[in-house]
Amino acid sequence: MEISDFLRFIFPIVFVEILAALAGTYYLKVTRPWFKSAKYFVLFLWITVFVEFVGSYAPAAYFSGYQFLPFIKGTNFENNFWWYNLYSLLGYSFFVLYFISFVKNTVLKNVFTFLVALFVILSLGLYIYTDSFFKSTSQFVSIVGTLLVFFSVALFYFELLRSDLLLQLKRFLPFYLSVGVLVFHLCVTPIEIFSQYFNLEGGNDLFVKLHVNVLLYANIFMYSTFILGFIVCSRKKKSSY
């Protein structure tokens, strides 16, 4: 991949991530009172922006011929898989806990909190005892993380059906966030799983291009949905989570 191709792929993603974080900050500024769930979500968006900037060290070093950060060449840190593997654990765990926080059933909340803790422990154990932490993404993390997100969002929707919030979805911020998160993970996870078996060296250019485009448009859709939700819901004088 040439640097121009990389920039065409990464710039739109980082751009919408920053816009989503700014829109979230604006939402917090103009709505009162502040709910912890909204504050935590906006904080997570800024953490995502931070992760992207730090993670850019690897492509920056590669495209500079390792004139930038020459000491990482040939080490486990030559690629940024380790950085994004940690972020994936954080992201899956955060989304599950965020959506399950709207479920009133205490037993279900405790079950999902336990499942998230178990998921993190097993994932870290997998990273410790295999070489996937520095060399690739983990199918276990992708599949189990997506399933947890899917079921937490499903329970969130079921809770909406049981409440009068269903009548005010247009102004209910978590609904917008759930749509973006759910569509993103259902689109990206299958392609991430199959990407383990395809690469450029194997002559699978078409699949690689598909992989890149799915990641690009799924990210744009998700963060655009976040932005839309923040803008629409910021028109209310009172925050709705």
N, C-alpha and C positions, 0 to 999 in steps of 0.2 A: 504493500500500500504506500502510495506516495503521500507526501505531507499535505498536498492540496486535497487529496481524497479524505485524509484524516480530518482536516479542518472542516470540510464540507459536512462530515458526519458529526463531529463533536460540537461545533459552534452552535448549531440550532438547539441542541440538547441543553448545553450550559446556559444559553440565552433564556430559554423558557424556565429553567430551574431558578435563575436569578429573578425573573419576572414573578414567578410564583411566590418566592420568598418575600419579595417587595410587596406584592399584593396582600399576602398574609399579614405583613407588618402594618400595612395601611388598614386592614380590617380590624386589627387589634387597637389601632389608634382611634378609629372613629366609632367603635361600638363599646358599650358598657352594659353590665359589668363584664370583666374578663372571666372567662371560664378556663379552668386549668387545661381541659382537653384542647381548646383552641390554641392556647399559648404553647403547649407542648408540640402541637403539630407544626406551628410556625417555626419553633426552635429546631425541629427535625429538618425542616426545609433548609434552614441556614446551615445546619450540620452537613446536609447533602451538598450544598454549594462549596463548603469548606473541603469536603471529601474529594470533590471533583478537581479543585485547584491543587490539592496536595497530590492526588493521583496522577496529575499531568506530568509529574517528574519523569516517569518512565518513557512516554513518547517524546518528551523534550530531550531526554538524553539520547534516545535512539536516533531521532532525526538530526541531531547535532553531531552524529558520528561519535558520541560519547566524549565530546569536548566539554559538554556540560555533565557534571557528576561522573567523571571517568572511573571513580572508585567502585561504582556499582556494577560495572561490566563483569560478567562472568560469575556474579554472586546470585544468591536467591532473591535479591531485591532488584535484579535487572528488570523484571516484570513487576507489574503492580497487582498481580492476582491476590497477594496476601492482604493488601490494603482493602480491596473491594470484597474479599471474602469476609473480612471483619465487618464491613459496612452491610453486607447482605444479612448477616446474623442480626445486626442492630435493626435493619429495616423490617425484616419479617417479624421480629419480636415486637417492635413498636406498633406496626399496623394491627397485629392481632390484639395487643393490649388496648389499643385505642378504640377499636370497634367493639370489643367485648365489654368495655367500660359503660356502654349504653344499655347493656343487658341487665335487667333488674334481678334476675335469678342469681342469688349468691352462690349456689352450688356450681352453676355453669361458669361463673366468673373464677371460682377457685380451681375448677378443673382445667380451664384454659391457661390460667396462670401457672399451674403445675406443668402443663404440656409445654408451655413456652420455656420454662426453666429446664425441663428434660431435653427439649430440642437443642437448646444452647449447649448443655453439657455434652450431649452425644455428638454434636457437630464439632465442638472443640476437641473432644476425644478422637474423632475421625481425622481432624487436621493434624493432631499430634502424632498419630500412629501411621499416617500415610504421607505421601509427598504432594498431595493435592493442594495443600495450603499455599505453596509457593508456585505451583506449576499450572493449575487449572481451577475451574469452578467445580463445586461438588454437586453431583446429581442428587445425593441424599438431601443436602440443604435446599436445593431448588424445589424438589418434589414435596418434601415434608413441609417446608416453609410455605409453599403455595397452597397446600391443602389446609394448613392452619389458617391462612388468610382467608381462603374461600369459605370455610365453615364459620369463622368469626363474622364475616360480612353477611353470610346467610342468616345467622342468629340475629344480627343487627337489623336486617330487613324484617325478620319475623317479629321482632320487638316493635318495629314501626307499624306493622299491620295490626298490632294489638293496642296501639295508642292513638290519640287524636292528632299526633304529629303528622300523620298521613295526609291530613287536610292542609298542611302548610309546608309541603316538601320544597316548594319553590324558594322558601326562605330558610331552609334547614341546611346549614353548612355541611354537616357530616354526610348527608346524602350525596352531595356533589363529590366529596372526597372518596366515598365508597365506590362510586361509579368509576372514577379514574383509576383507583388502586386495583379493583377487580378486573377491569378490562386489560390493564397493563400486564398483570401476572398471568392471566389466562392466555394472552397472546405470546408473551415472551418465554414462559417456562418451557413449553413444548419445543420451541426452536432452540433454546439453550441446551436441552437434553440431547437433541439430535446433533447439535454442533460438536459434541464430543467425538463423533464418528466421521466428521467431514473436515477437510482442510484444503488449503490451496495446493499443497504439494500433491494431493491425491487427484487433482484435476477437477475439483468440485467448485469451480468458480461461481456457478449459478447459485448453489446453496449458500455460499459465503455472502454473495450479494443479497440474497433473500434475508439472511440473518441480520446483516447490517441494516437493511431497510425496515425490517420488523422492529428492531431496537429503536431506530430513529423515530418512526411514526408512532410507536407505542409510547415512547417518552413524551413526544410532542402532545399526543392526545391526553395523557395523564396530567401533565402539568398545565395544559390549557384548561382542562376541566377544573383543576384546583383554582386557577386564576378566575374562571367564570364564577365559581362558587363564592370566592372571596368578594368579588365585585358586586354580585347580586345581593349577597347577604349583608354587605356593608351599608346598604341603603336603609337597613332597619336601624332604629335608634337603640334598640336593645339587642345584645348578642344572643344568638341561639347556639350555644356550645361552640 
